[in-house]
Amino acid sequence: MSVLGRRGAAIVARELAFPTPSTSPLASRPRSFSIFSRPPQKYPGHVPLNVVERGALAVGSAVGSLFDPWRADLIAACGEATATPYFIYRLRDAMLSDPTGRQILRDRPRITSETLRLPELRALPENSVGRTYAAWLDREGVSPDTRDDVKYIDDEECAYVMQRYRECHDFYHAVTGLPIFVEGELALKAFEFLNTLIPMTGLSMFAAVRLKPAERERLFSIYLPWAVRSGLGSKELICVYWEKILEKDVDELRRELGIERPPDMREIRRMIREQKKREKERLKQG
């Protein structure tokens, strides 16, 4: 055998025994799946999580929000961590199956104080959707600019669906008239769970243990039955293009959506306070 032939044979033998990364048959194979592998970032602000991290976030945020229901960041994280893999896709598919929902997904509007000018909404006709929304914001002392951006949902389109749900939440409050204190939030969350099936809205009901006995009794006897009736009987609220119906009569909208307005929670609480005050005065006089 020639020197060149012997050298070539030696090179082949060495490559077979010790393959370089470029010639290794394993180099072209995709990396095997692991629950600890981190998916790539899909959109600006996205925080990809592996299965273990997502589970830890779901449990930690759920427990934290139970002890402190005013932690909006924990509630938002719990909503995102528990919405996948099924529930947020179901909500996205509901939008895709509805003409208005598809338009919302195409336009991708955002609800902020810049896109919805509150002074203009306050000037709309009495009982219009826009004026009802602005009046509710003023009464509760909240702003549409306080909603956190979605970051833990991997699919970019589904992330927008969650963002849309989050920013429309105050419209649900306004249309139902429910206030933002815990009793009102739980009533609305029960309604939202039956309308959207987002797990976080159902998990929020555990916060009922924080209510006073009278509040808890009122929630279960008045507002949960209302939530069941309206939540199961109403149309998909995620498909409402709120920005395009601001001048619509809010009572007409409730009829179209199949939403029954619940008893005024603030008025009930006011009447109870006045009754207790009168009873105390009678005891003093007696």
ABEGO torsion letter per residue (X at the ends): XBAAAAAAAAAAAAAAABBBAAABAAAABBBBBBAABBBBBABBGBBBBBAAAAAAAAAAAAAAAAABAABAAAAAAAAAAAAOAAAAAAAAAAAAABAAAAAAAAAGBBBBAAABBAAAAAABBBGBAAAAAAAAAAAAGBBAAABBBBAABABAAAAAAAAAAAAAAAAAAAAAGBBABAAAAAAAAAAAAAAAGBAAAAAAAAAAAABBAAAAAAAAAAAAAAAAAAAAABBBAAABBAAAAAABBAAAAAAAAGBBBBBBAAAAAAAAAAAAAAAAAAAAAX
